[in-house]
Structure formats: structure tokens, C-alpha cells
Amino acid sequence: MTTLVDLRSDTLTRPTEAMRRAMSRAEVGDDVFGEDPTVLTLQERVADLLGHEAALFTPTGSMANVLAVRALVGPGEEVLCEESAHIARAELGAHGAFTGLTMRTWRHPRGGVDLEAVARMFAPDLGPYFVRTRAISVENTHNFAGGTVLPLADLDALRRFATEQGVGVHLDGARIWHASVATGTPLAEYGARADVLAVCLSKGLGAPVGSLVVGPADAIAETRVWRKRMGGGMRQVGILAAAGLHALDHHVERLADDHRRARRLAEACGLDSEGVETNIVLVEREDAADFVAAAEAEGVRVSRVGPRTVRLVTHLDVDDEAVERAAVVLGRLCREG
Ligand SMILES: *Cc1c(COP(=O)(O)O)cnc(C)c1O
């Protein structure tokens, strides 16, 4: 029997042998004391890549987002974001539950910025009657819109608006690496357009654990306190940071392979592969649940991310041979449609 091709998520990757070796050799210390050299190296490296002063290692991307948004927005204040943003849909209300902030959303078919809607919703300090907007959040690439890349020009316009209004920009860059590789845009260009970012090492980059909050030194110092308060202070965590450093050395440029494979799957499903910008393909099906079950029965795992939306994600553990096998199965199921 051939093995399953698992396209449910790019979080499914297992650390490579080389990554495990790097982890086993990591120099470590107590990171709550700020004394883990490998964590310090990773934090500096990621801050540098994004052109910011400082970064902080966190166990998950959700925690990184909660901490990053809270650096800009306090209790009883609001953040504006796109309606299918990960922070709104997939963090189980953490921002409301922990920070006590509220969210209002705009709608954009590709998960992008609708500056007119933002301007319409935007509430500066209108006195003690209205919730005050303190930040605008964007996601790049956008997960539930199908791995779409935010155009730099839209980020520029948002940056100008936010600066004029004196509010912050949060960028959920869980897959910022994919945006950078797909467009050739240096990471620092994205970094320059946000006040605070969250980035993940455990998605396409293939590390087992780890995300970072990236931003100004004073905000990151405060974020460190909140991370500990939330129970996210970790000790000899250089073992995990080493996986992240290895991923940055070896698993960024190869994302282009994942993007090519995603386009291949889109073609097999009869979709316009031009619309697939990175490693995520969305297939709209009335019978999404049955489609997922039928694919599974034929050895291809895909996931359902909405009542009628099936998601395929390519990643480090899916090679060309596996993609071809999946293309045959999914192509047939799509045609049966
Ligand atoms: C996965 C993801 C996160 C973080 O998720 P965790 O599972 O908490 O690490 C944040 N934003 C986006 C867009 C994601 O896809």
C-alpha cells in the first residue's frame, strides 16, 4: 500500500534528519533569564530579516498574534481586520478572551485591504461613547483566502492611512516567507510597512514548533512580560530555536517548489493556476464534506475550511511524486463534480 498524501496543512511536516541534528547540537540556557544563546541568535536574525529592532520567540503563532496585537491595542479598544483573518476566525477568540479588545471586519475576496471600508469603519478618539480604533491588521499571505499575497502598493496605502491617523499596523506574517519567495520582495520591505509582526517557523518552513513577534525594542520588552504572564516563558528552548535557524538556512528558497506543486494541483482540478500565488489551493464544492471523504478513501487527505471550501496545502513532506499521485485522484474527483 502506498502512503497517504497529506495536503491538509503545512503544519504536518516532521523535522528532517538534518534539522534534528541541528537541534541536538544546540547550545542552550534558561531563556526566561534571557540566557539561551540559540534563542537570542534566532530572535536577532529574524528581527534583522524583517528590518526591525527586536523579536521574541513564542510557542505558537496564535500566541505571537495575541502578543503582537496587544502591543498596539488595549482592553476595550478595537482592531480592524479582514473578515476571514486568522486572528478573527481561527484563534478561538483569544484576543477578546485575553486582551479584552474588540474587532470589526471588512470583506475582501482575496483577503486583501479594502481601504475605503477601513476609512469608513475607522473610529479615532470620538469621546467616551465610541470604541476607539487602535490598529489595523492584515495577513500576508492570507490563509483562508487561499495563500494570496498582499500587493505592496496596498500595504503602502494602508501604511500611509494608519500613520496619518496615528494608529498601528499589525501584520500576521505566519507565511510571510511565502509572499517574499513568490514575489521576490525582500522580507524587510514587508517589515517596513508594519509596526508589529508575527511570523511562524512551523508552517511552510518545517520547524516542529515556534513563532516570533517582531517590532520595536520597547514593545518587544513589554511583550516579553506578557508572554510570561500568559505562561509562555520557556526554559532551554534553544533546542527549538535551532530548528528555526536551520529552517531559515535551508527551507526558505525551496518554498518555490511548494508553489509550483500547488499550481500543478490547481491545474489538475481544472482551476486557473494563475490564481494560485503560493502553497494553498481552494476548491469550491457544494459537496465539500463528501469530496474530503472520497479523497481520503483514495489516499489523499485534504481539509474543509468552510461549508463549501476544500483546501489543499503543499509543503516540505510532499514531493513531486506525491503531488502527481494526488493530482490523479483530485483531478478525477473534480471532474466527477
Ligand atoms: C497557522 C497560522 C497562525 C498561527 O497558528 P498556530 O497554530 O497558533 O501556530 C497565524 N496566522 C495564520 C495566517 C496562520 O495560518
The ligand as a MOL file (V3000), in Angstrom:
LIG
                    3D

  0  0  0     0  0            999 V3000
M  V30 BEGIN CTAB
M  V30 COUNTS 15 15 0 0 0
M  V30 BEGIN ATOM
M  V30 1 C -1.2750 28.9960 11.3900 0
M  V30 2 C -1.4900 30.4450 11.3900 0
M  V30 3 C -1.2620 31.2030 12.5550 0
M  V30 4 C -0.7930 30.6170 13.8770 0
M  V30 5 O -1.2480 29.3980 14.1960 0
M  V30 6 P -0.7300 28.4560 15.3730 0
M  V30 7 O -1.3690 27.1860 15.0200 0
M  V30 8 O -1.2120 29.0550 16.6310 0
M  V30 9 O 0.7640 28.4010 15.3260 0
M  V30 10 C -1.4530 32.5530 12.4650 0
M  V30 11 N -1.8460 33.1360 11.3330 0
M  V30 12 C -2.0520 32.4540 10.1950 0
M  V30 13 C -2.4310 33.1760 8.9520 0
M  V30 14 C -1.8880 31.0730 10.1870 0
M  V30 15 O -2.1020 30.4020 9.0540 0
M  V30 END ATOM
M  V30 BEGIN BOND
M  V30 1 1 1 2
M  V30 2 1 2 3
M  V30 3 2 2 14
M  V30 4 1 3 4
M  V30 5 2 3 10
M  V30 6 1 4 5
M  V30 7 1 5 6
M  V30 8 2 6 7
M  V30 9 1 6 8
M  V30 10 1 6 9
M  V30 11 1 10 11
M  V30 12 2 11 12
M  V30 13 1 12 13
M  V30 14 1 12 14
M  V30 15 1 14 15
M  V30 END BOND
M  V30 END CTAB
M  END
